[in-house]
Structures are given as structure tokens and as C-alpha cells.
Amino acid sequence: FASFEVATPWGRVGALATGLDDAAADRLAARMQALFRARDASPPPAGHPPLLFTPAAAAVALHECVAHALEADLLAASGNPMAADGIELGGRGIDVLDDPTSAPAGVARTFDDEGTPTVRRWLLRSGRIAEPIADARSCREWPELQAGSGFRADRHATPLPRSHHLELLAGDADAGRLLALAEGGLEVASVS
């Protein structure tokens, strides 16, 4: 994997690619061009328009809004992480799974960084919190949690409860219906 980050006076652009090739450079250049063109754009009108997230934007939003919200160490800051069980965090059609074993080749994991077998974990079922993300340390304090998600940010860091490979399950609405519902809304191409 290769990561790119470009800082400009009008914002940052970053990307993660499976290699350093012309296609990766073209995608990064296109994002930089879009950021450059948007630097002087007027803001959208005030209101509450529907938002249509592209796959890349949806992936970042899920990671930030769902996965980080369900890490046992962060939930513990306000008490017992299991108290979040069943709380509505998304709409009825939102089912999110963290499954390290189904990640792409080279990224898939059968064991976490603590040596515990990874867990296929439902984070949200029908928009409700199903299970916090836990590591061995959080399971010692709250035995009802299930370990298997202790991952390091880098090789020098201590493992913490973190997601590894999120999947948003397809809903029952087709693309045409979703686009019709988003009519007059805004397309969110990236989230940073």
C-alpha cells in the first residue's frame, strides 16, 4: 500500500492506494484539481438538503461516526460500554459489520495484534448498536465483551479496540430510488 497526502493553502488531499502507478496518480491529481476549483466556490444555500455519499465518502463517514463511536475504550469514558447496546445510532436500514477476515488480500486478518482470533462483529443491526469493538484489556474489565479487535496504530503503539474492515450491507432500495430521494440534494464526494 502507498499513502499520499498533499497540503495546499486551500486544504488537504489524501489517498490510500494499492500501488504507485499511473492510475493512483491520476486519481490523486483529479482530487487535487477538484479541491483547487472548489477553493472559491460559494457555500451551498442554507437548509437541510438530502446528502448522497459516494462510496469513498460513505466509508470515511462509517469509520468516523460508527466505528470510532463503538470502541470500548471510548465508550468506557462515560461508563460501561455495554450500556450502549440497543441504542439507535442510524436508520432502520443500516447494518454495519466489522469483519477482519473478509478484508482484501494482504489486509485480511485472522488474529488481532494481541494474538486473539479476530471476530466477525455486527456493529449496527437495523440502525441499533449490536456490539462494541473490544480488545483483551477491555474484556478484563467488562467480561461480557468479546475480544478480537485489539489493533495497533503502528508497530510501536499499544493495541487498542479498533475496527479493521467495515462493511455496510446493501439495503432494499435500488439505485434509481435512492437517486430520486436525493433529488435537489448535495453529493458528498469526500469527507476529511
Protein Blocks (a to p, Z undefined) as FASTA:
>chain_A
ZZdddddfkbccddddfbdcfklmmmmmmmmmmmmmmmmpccddedjddddddfklmmmm
mmmmmmmmmgmklmmmnocfklmgopafbdfklccdddfklpcehkacfbdfkopacddd
dfbgghiafbdcddfklmmmmmmbcchiaccfbfkbccddddfbdcddddfbdfklmmmm
mgoiacdfbdZZ
